[in-house]
């Protein structure tokens, strides 16, 4: 796709649209389609090119161009020699390198400019930082001061990988075409790029978080097997986070603060998330809540008649990745199956993102003897799935305001979820006078398969309770989560920011 001028909005997207189906990607696709009078450009940020199989969406006509950048391909293509190598460590250069590195671990960081990052002669340019004697001296001093419990090789590559994407972001920011507005649906690398672009072009930067990015990355970092922990078991407190994991967590916290400090407004989906943003450094005066919305007419025709039998099918619609805690769903299915021998449990979503985790989930199914009960259906159009299921289940450890639950509501399907994100508010109501009373399903604790299973069984075996949950789900989604209302709100917000 070629580039075009006269852009209204540049979308800065990390690991989502148009390469990944579902979730934030589906929401982004609807925003673009619903605002056909705006011309969009897309800057996609991914991990490595080999991790993506190509575009998963047919792009609307109002998308003028797509740029794809793969941040960690930069590690293997880093220059072997610096553009200008110092013969001996230089104290001034070491100080500049120190400010750059330590700025990624502080509460009040100063983001480098794209020029500083892309200049070969800059102390924080890629060649000088990775290969100069001054950088080596600074790096070894840091290791000796704070990371001796770690392997030096692991520490060296952690620091290298931590910084490598920043030079890519600096180059992208210097080349991003001008637009009337920059928008990102997350902090992280995309939010950091938004902060750089805002400084580079003076265009307004609007930020939205569907989930709290730093929380999700912290969960990822705590479970990431690629972060080695070789600390001596007898000499260290294994309950403490390792220094290498801490470096990554602090980096993403810093990236969020930079995103918050350069964005206006800062949007969240519900009040609990807004309060978390403020606690993480966002200016409360610049925060705003805009709930997700779904195209109710698209799903209303799927509703079953009140006297129709309810399928004994529990389904999880989402990616097969650790943050969705698919294993929790499988264990809940095993427990519920003891009470409902005809029960079917469907996992409906793409499996390409984390093949090792998918394999672990399949092995869990086999170990529990659930081969005839639990089925991995892969990606399916949600309209095909909803008429065939009885309960929409979400077992995640972190969420925002999940669209799959709203789509189920619009189709008359109640839900059982973990207590994450806006799920409790969606299922049980906000308590405000303008909300719909009643429960649209049930909410269980995190990693509580017994709780999930009990709620699922209660719904599927109590017709009166099930019907009440269906009526509440439909009424609540129609009153609070309509797509047209959401699009009108964003339309007004974008125009205000552009003006």
Wavefront OBJ file of the C-alpha trace (Angstrom):
o trace
v 0.000 0.000 0.000
v 1.464 3.352 -1.014
v 1.673 6.439 1.115
v -0.648 9.361 0.557
v -0.815 12.962 1.683
v -3.558 14.903 3.470
v -3.814 12.473 6.355
v -6.224 13.128 9.169
v -5.145 10.487 11.681
v -1.995 8.372 12.103
v -2.727 5.170 14.017
v 0.196 3.833 16.057
v -0.568 0.149 16.655
v 1.501 -2.365 18.603
v 1.026 -6.073 17.944
v -2.566 -5.709 16.774
v -4.274 -4.463 13.607
v -4.004 -5.461 10.779
v -1.825 -8.525 11.575
v -3.754 -9.996 14.525
v -7.452 -10.881 14.643
v -9.877 -10.053 17.437
v -9.817 -7.856 20.541
v -8.286 -4.421 20.020
v -7.824 -5.195 16.316
v -11.572 -5.692 15.826
v -12.246 -2.464 17.698
v -9.710 -0.598 15.549
v -11.249 -1.965 12.357
v -14.661 -0.721 13.473
v -13.295 2.748 14.263
v -11.793 3.057 10.774
v -14.913 1.734 9.051
v -17.202 3.888 11.152
v -15.300 7.102 10.329
v -15.012 6.745 6.566
v -14.743 10.531 6.118
v -11.334 10.508 7.869
v -8.175 9.403 6.037
v -6.059 7.098 8.180
v -2.450 6.021 8.028
v -1.213 3.010 10.006
v 2.185 2.518 11.630
v 2.346 -1.061 12.872
v 4.913 -2.138 15.455
v 5.611 -5.847 15.840
v 8.213 -8.037 17.506
v 9.845 -9.933 14.608
v 8.578 -10.243 11.071
v 8.577 -14.034 11.320
v 5.998 -13.812 14.137
v 3.274 -12.578 11.778
v 1.664 -14.369 8.839
v 0.466 -11.230 7.067
v -2.582 -8.996 7.240
v -5.701 -10.583 8.721
v -8.086 -7.814 7.627
v -9.159 -6.339 4.334
v -8.390 -2.678 4.891
v -11.123 -0.085 4.319
v -10.673 2.377 1.449
v -9.994 5.265 3.833
v -6.682 3.704 4.949
v -4.125 5.585 2.856
v -0.988 3.648 3.819
v 0.494 1.061 6.154
v 4.052 1.014 7.478
v 5.225 -2.140 9.265
v 8.218 -2.122 11.604
v 9.561 -5.082 13.544
v 11.367 -3.828 16.610
v 13.393 -6.864 17.590
v 14.659 -7.614 14.110
v 16.874 -4.619 14.912
v 18.816 -6.661 17.472
v 20.191 -9.072 14.883
v 20.867 -6.282 12.377
v 22.653 -3.933 14.789
v 25.921 -2.555 13.387
v 28.936 -4.715 14.146
v 31.148 -1.688 14.600
v 30.286 1.798 15.817
v 30.091 4.636 13.360
v 32.688 6.440 15.448
v 34.548 4.511 18.124
v 36.192 6.235 21.077
v 39.754 5.043 21.729
v 39.278 5.167 25.479
v 36.320 5.619 27.800
v 35.175 9.240 27.803
v 33.655 10.567 31.078
v 31.308 12.969 29.270
v 30.123 10.232 26.956
v 29.652 7.847 29.874
v 27.551 10.480 31.645
v 25.321 10.910 28.573
v 24.923 7.148 28.213
v 24.120 6.916 31.916
v 21.396 9.564 31.692
v 19.857 7.709 28.755
v 19.890 4.283 30.398
v 18.849 5.460 33.848
v 16.090 7.564 32.328
v 14.376 4.315 31.368
v 14.177 3.348 35.052
v 12.974 6.609 36.622
v 9.633 8.127 37.532
v 10.316 11.416 35.703
v 12.117 10.438 32.495
v 13.153 12.796 29.731
v 12.462 11.153 26.406
v 15.264 11.462 23.800
v 14.461 13.170 20.526
v 14.423 11.211 17.279
v 17.492 13.180 16.187
v 19.454 12.158 19.285
v 18.563 8.520 18.689
v 19.327 8.503 14.949
v 22.549 10.597 14.922
v 25.534 8.171 14.515
v 27.783 10.536 16.475
v 25.352 10.908 19.379
v 26.417 9.168 22.631
v 22.989 7.553 22.691
v 22.971 6.695 19.003
v 22.815 3.005 18.184
v 26.448 2.490 17.195
v 27.996 4.439 20.041
v 25.761 3.032 22.750
v 26.114 -0.584 21.675
v 29.799 -0.687 20.776
v 31.847 2.213 22.162
v 34.409 1.771 24.926
v 32.533 4.349 27.011
v 29.331 2.328 26.785
v 31.182 -0.874 27.703
v 32.732 0.819 30.745
v 29.361 2.176 31.876
v 27.686 -1.186 31.358
v 30.275 -3.126 33.375
v 30.100 -0.545 36.176
v 26.302 -0.965 36.338
v 26.623 -4.725 36.398
v 29.118 -4.682 39.240
v 27.011 -2.196 41.201
v 23.604 -3.866 40.953
v 23.473 -7.144 39.039
v 26.242 -9.446 40.233
v 23.665 -12.098 41.118
v 22.902 -12.398 37.397
v 24.965 -13.842 34.588
v 26.891 -11.027 32.862
v 25.998 -12.468 29.457
v 22.301 -12.400 30.338
v 22.639 -8.876 31.723
v 24.471 -7.672 28.601
v 21.808 -9.011 26.224
v 18.974 -7.761 28.404
v 20.328 -4.214 28.237
v 20.939 -4.566 24.504
v 17.409 -5.837 23.839
v 15.916 -3.225 26.141
v 17.401 -0.365 24.141
v 17.354 -1.750 20.600
v 13.711 -0.859 19.825
v 14.284 2.757 20.853
v 16.555 3.427 17.882
v 13.938 1.955 15.592
v 11.289 4.199 17.169
v 13.559 7.211 16.740
v 13.932 6.522 13.013
v 10.198 5.940 12.607
v 9.325 9.176 14.416
v 11.652 11.103 12.112
v 9.899 9.685 9.026
v 6.223 9.498 10.024
v 4.244 11.717 7.621
v 2.399 14.671 9.037
v -1.201 14.230 10.055
v -3.718 16.297 11.961
v -3.702 13.788 14.851
v -1.776 10.804 16.236
v -3.724 8.084 18.027
v -2.602 4.980 19.895
v -4.786 2.377 21.654
v -1.985 1.486 24.094
v 1.043 2.846 25.877
v 4.183 0.672 25.540
v 6.178 1.030 22.328
v 3.237 2.526 20.413
v 2.597 5.074 23.150
v 6.295 5.921 23.305
v 6.275 6.468 19.536
v 3.240 8.699 19.969
v 5.141 10.799 22.509
v 8.081 11.101 20.091
v 5.808 12.039 17.189
v 3.996 14.616 19.295
v 7.321 16.299 20.036
v 8.596 15.885 16.484
v 5.541 17.174 14.571
v 3.616 19.136 17.235
v 0.503 17.189 16.200
v -1.911 16.370 19.043
v -1.550 12.870 20.482
v -4.635 11.021 21.756
v -4.067 7.912 23.864
v -6.482 5.144 24.765
v -5.929 2.030 26.874
v -8.239 -0.958 26.501
v -6.350 -2.638 29.321
v -3.659 -1.227 31.583
v -0.590 -1.967 29.471
v 1.947 -1.910 32.309
v -0.088 -4.451 34.281
v -0.299 -6.792 31.301
v 3.418 -6.485 30.523
v 4.279 -7.080 34.172
v 2.336 -10.337 34.013
v 4.175 -11.225 30.796
v 7.579 -10.408 32.309
v 6.914 -12.474 35.421
v 6.165 -15.522 33.258
v 8.567 -14.966 30.361
v 10.872 -17.960 29.982
v 13.232 -16.005 27.725
v 14.278 -13.883 30.728
v 16.842 -16.142 32.363
v 17.057 -16.377 36.147
v 20.349 -18.026 37.078
v 20.539 -16.624 40.626
v 21.991 -18.913 43.250
v 19.042 -20.475 45.078
v 20.826 -20.486 48.432
v 22.220 -16.943 48.248
v 19.182 -15.001 47.032
v 15.551 -14.555 47.974
v 13.737 -16.305 45.145
v 10.521 -14.463 46.062
v 12.134 -11.210 44.921
v 11.844 -10.224 41.294
v 15.138 -10.743 39.489
v 17.104 -7.700 38.376
v 16.627 -8.582 34.697
v 12.851 -8.833 35.019
v 12.870 -5.600 37.020
v 14.667 -3.796 34.186
v 11.898 -4.765 31.754
v 9.063 -3.904 34.136
v 10.562 -0.501 34.915
v 11.064 0.188 31.212
v 7.379 -0.366 30.432
v 6.358 1.738 33.434
v 8.570 4.541 32.126
v 7.109 4.182 28.627
v 3.604 4.582 30.070
v 4.562 7.715 31.982
v 6.024 9.199 28.803
v 2.846 8.353 26.912
v 0.686 9.956 29.613
v 2.786 13.104 29.815
v 2.532 13.780 26.063
v -1.077 12.745 25.412
v -4.346 14.615 25.742
v -6.875 13.280 26.352
v -5.962 9.975 28.005
v -8.904 7.625 27.513
v -9.922 4.538 29.450
v -12.923 2.231 29.204
v -14.138 2.359 32.801
v -13.468 4.233 36.025
v -11.305 1.590 37.699
v -8.887 1.793 34.767
v -8.946 5.604 34.831
v -7.993 5.588 38.506
v -5.144 3.189 37.769
v -3.858 5.499 35.022
v -3.811 8.389 37.481
v -1.964 6.242 40.032
v 0.583 5.396 37.314
v 1.294 9.030 36.513
v -1.503 10.336 34.263
v -2.844 13.845 34.877
v -6.385 13.304 36.190
v -7.576 16.465 34.427
v -6.696 14.926 31.054
v -8.350 11.549 31.639
v -11.667 10.564 30.121
v -13.865 7.453 30.043
v -15.393 6.160 26.784
v -16.871 2.650 27.017
v -16.579 0.218 24.129
v -19.585 -0.265 21.911
v -20.779 -2.982 19.553
v -23.013 -2.980 16.487
v -26.139 -4.250 18.203
v -28.114 -4.718 14.976
v -25.416 -7.101 13.727
v -26.113 -9.502 16.606
v -29.728 -8.902 17.616
v -31.010 -11.238 14.909
v -29.102 -14.107 16.554
v -31.186 -14.039 19.741
v -32.999 -17.267 20.596
v -36.763 -17.275 21.302
v -37.501 -17.304 25.058
v -38.768 -20.894 24.936
v -35.882 -22.254 22.816
v -33.615 -24.880 24.437
v -30.277 -23.574 25.704
v -27.228 -25.402 24.285
v -25.047 -27.006 26.959
v -22.018 -25.274 25.467
v -19.592 -23.039 27.313
v -17.320 -21.070 24.986
v -14.275 -18.843 25.366
v -13.905 -16.468 22.432
v -10.366 -15.107 22.371
v -6.720 -15.695 21.572
v -5.035 -18.765 23.014
v -2.397 -16.933 25.055
v -1.408 -17.005 28.751
v -3.103 -13.726 29.667
v -6.455 -15.314 28.721
v -5.686 -18.157 31.179
v -7.054 -20.850 28.886
v -5.937 -23.482 31.410
v -8.337 -22.000 33.949
v -11.135 -22.415 31.391
v -10.140 -26.036 30.729
v -10.081 -26.878 34.444
v -13.486 -25.203 34.903
v -14.813 -27.298 32.005
v -13.533 -30.437 33.720
v -15.360 -29.550 36.948
v -18.602 -28.508 35.204
v -18.572 -31.679 33.102
v -18.927 -33.727 36.288
v -22.388 -32.164 36.758
v -23.284 -31.857 33.052
v -22.023 -34.965 31.189
v -23.287 -33.608 27.836
v -21.394 -30.335 28.245
v -19.212 -29.073 25.410
v -16.419 -26.523 25.962
v -15.218 -24.553 22.933
v -12.097 -22.430 22.664
v -12.721 -20.121 19.722
v -9.762 -18.009 18.679
v -6.440 -17.904 16.852
v -3.668 -20.227 18.039
v -0.684 -18.797 16.132
v 0.542 -16.278 18.696
v 2.060 -18.634 21.311
v 2.431 -22.216 19.982
v 4.162 -23.581 23.140
v 1.278 -22.376 25.300
v -1.243 -23.862 22.884
v 0.561 -27.200 23.167
v 0.469 -27.004 26.972
v -3.288 -26.387 26.852
v -3.847 -29.345 24.538
v -1.776 -31.565 26.817
v -3.881 -30.428 29.787
v -7.032 -31.447 27.912
v -5.556 -34.888 27.307
v -4.374 -35.311 30.901
v -7.901 -34.534 32.160
v -9.501 -36.938 29.681
v -11.514 -34.147 28.032
v -10.767 -34.884 24.366
v -14.497 -35.344 23.643
v -15.507 -32.252 25.643
v -12.965 -29.468 25.024
v -12.425 -28.421 21.398
v -10.054 -25.857 19.870
v -12.008 -24.372 16.961
v -9.470 -21.771 15.858
v -10.651 -18.433 14.513
v -14.324 -18.369 13.604
v -16.673 -15.528 12.729
v -18.407 -14.681 15.971
v -21.823 -14.639 14.272
v -21.348 -18.328 13.445
v -20.487 -19.260 17.023
v -22.885 -17.289 19.230
v -26.127 -19.043 18.188
v -24.559 -22.381 19.160
v -23.411 -21.556 22.704
v -25.187 -21.260 26.027
v -22.666 -19.353 28.158
v -19.924 -16.971 27.076
v -16.910 -17.542 29.360
v -13.891 -15.319 29.983
v -11.129 -16.702 32.230
v -8.493 -13.976 31.775
v -6.053 -12.643 34.358
v -6.202 -9.172 32.794
v -8.730 -7.429 30.539
v -10.163 -4.057 29.727
v -13.767 -4.020 28.578
v -13.940 -7.177 26.435
v -15.850 -6.882 23.175
v -16.552 -10.604 23.052
v -18.761 -10.275 26.148
v -20.636 -7.282 24.697
v -21.190 -9.096 21.402
v -22.566 -12.026 23.360
v -24.895 -9.691 25.278
v -26.190 -8.236 22.003
v -26.933 -11.793 20.827
v -28.685 -12.629 24.100
v -25.903 -14.760 25.590
v -25.129 -14.334 29.311
v -21.531 -14.516 30.510
v -19.384 -15.879 33.297
v -16.052 -14.112 33.776
v -13.164 -13.602 36.143
v -13.101 -10.369 38.132
v -10.899 -8.389 35.755
v -11.189 -5.043 34.029
v -14.756 -3.849 33.628
v -16.270 -7.343 33.783
v -17.987 -6.929 37.153
v -19.511 -3.640 36.043
v -20.633 -5.203 32.741
v -22.245 -8.229 34.396
v -23.572 -6.801 37.653
v -24.010 -3.137 36.792
v -22.282 0.050 37.863
v -24.723 0.968 40.613
v -25.420 4.314 38.952
v -29.000 5.473 38.529
v -28.731 5.367 34.720
v -27.705 1.696 34.668
v -29.835 -1.414 34.169
v -30.384 -3.416 37.381
v -29.787 -7.139 37.586
v -27.096 -9.686 36.738
v -26.128 -10.767 33.233
v -24.299 -13.883 34.461
v -21.669 -14.230 37.155
v -18.184 -13.152 38.237
v -15.583 -15.491 39.775
v -12.172 -14.802 41.255
v -8.888 -15.101 39.371
v -7.592 -18.633 38.804
v -10.713 -20.078 40.432
v -11.954 -22.897 38.174
v -14.345 -24.142 40.878
v -15.983 -20.708 41.029
v -16.244 -20.464 37.230
v -17.674 -23.977 36.967
v -20.294 -23.387 39.686
v -21.574 -20.242 37.959
v -21.708 -21.978 34.573
v -23.620 -24.952 35.970
v -26.049 -22.680 37.849
v -26.911 -20.792 34.655
v -27.319 -23.884 32.494
v -29.480 -25.741 35.034
v -31.755 -22.897 36.179
v -34.009 -21.734 33.294
v -35.494 -18.852 35.279
v -32.108 -17.480 36.256
v -30.814 -17.958 32.721
v -33.710 -16.034 31.183
v -33.287 -13.170 33.661
v -29.579 -12.978 32.797
v -30.417 -12.862 29.060
v -32.882 -10.003 29.549
v -30.388 -8.040 31.659
v -27.582 -8.587 29.147
v -29.698 -7.301 26.248
v -31.019 -4.285 28.141
v -27.578 -3.292 29.428
v -25.757 -3.518 26.102
v -28.495 -1.560 24.332
v -28.450 1.197 26.933
v -24.735 1.583 27.664
v -22.601 -0.066 24.979
v -23.947 0.929 21.573
v -21.391 1.285 18.778
v -22.983 4.386 17.262
v -22.772 6.264 20.549
v -19.114 5.281 20.889
v -18.286 6.409 17.332
v -20.072 9.744 17.778
v -18.121 10.351 20.975
v -14.783 9.618 19.281
v -15.761 11.726 16.291
v -16.332 14.732 18.526
v -13.171 14.035 20.517
v -10.977 13.747 17.393
v -12.345 16.946 15.915
v -11.796 18.826 19.168
v -8.182 17.602 19.303
v -7.547 18.515 15.651
v -8.972 21.988 16.140
l 1 2 3 4 5 6 7 8 9 10 11 12 13 14 15 16 17 18 19 20 21 22 23 24 25 26 27 28 29 30 31 32 33 34 35 36 37 38 39 40 41 42 43 44 45 46 47 48 49 50 51 52 53 54 55 56 57 58 59 60 61 62 63 64 65 66 67 68 69 70 71 72 73 74 75 76 77 78 79 80 81 82 83 84 85 86 87 88 89 90 91 92 93 94 95 96 97 98 99 100 101 102 103 104 105 106 107 108 109 110 111 112 113 114 115 116 117 118 119 120 121 122 123 124 125 126 127 128 129 130 131 132 133 134 135 136 137 138 139 140 141 142 143 144 145 146 147 148 149 150 151 152 153 154 155 156 157 158 159 160 161 162 163 164 165 166 167 168 169 170 171 172 173 174 175 176 177 178 179 180 181 182 183 184 185 186 187 188 189 190 191 192 193 194 195 196 197 198 199 200 201 202 203 204 205 206 207 208 209 210 211 212 213 214 215 216 217 218 219 220 221 222 223 224 225 226 227 228 229 230 231 232 233 234 235 236 237 238 239 240 241 242 243 244 245 246 247 248 249 250 251 252 253 254 255 256 257 258 259 260 261 262 263 264 265 266 267 268 269 270 271 272 273 274 275 276 277 278 279 280 281 282 283 284 285 286 287 288 289 290 291 292 293 294 295 296 297 298 299 300 301 302 303 304 305 306 307 308 309 310 311 312 313 314 315 316 317 318 319 320 321 322 323 324 325 326 327 328 329 330 331 332 333 334 335 336 337 338 339 340 341 342 343 344 345 346 347 348 349 350 351 352 353 354 355 356 357 358 359 360 361 362 363 364 365 366 367 368 369 370 371 372 373 374 375 376 377 378 379 380 381 382 383 384 385 386 387 388 389 390 391 392 393 394 395 396 397 398 399 400 401 402 403 404 405 406 407 408 409 410 411 412 413 414 415 416 417 418 419 420 421 422 423 424 425 426 427 428 429 430 431 432 433 434 435 436 437 438 439 440 441 442 443 444 445 446 447 448 449 450 451 452 453 454 455 456 457 458 459 460 461 462 463 464 465 466 467 468 469 470 471 472 473 474 475 476 477 478 479 480 481 482 483 484 485 486 487 488 489 490 491 492 493 494 495 496 497 498 499
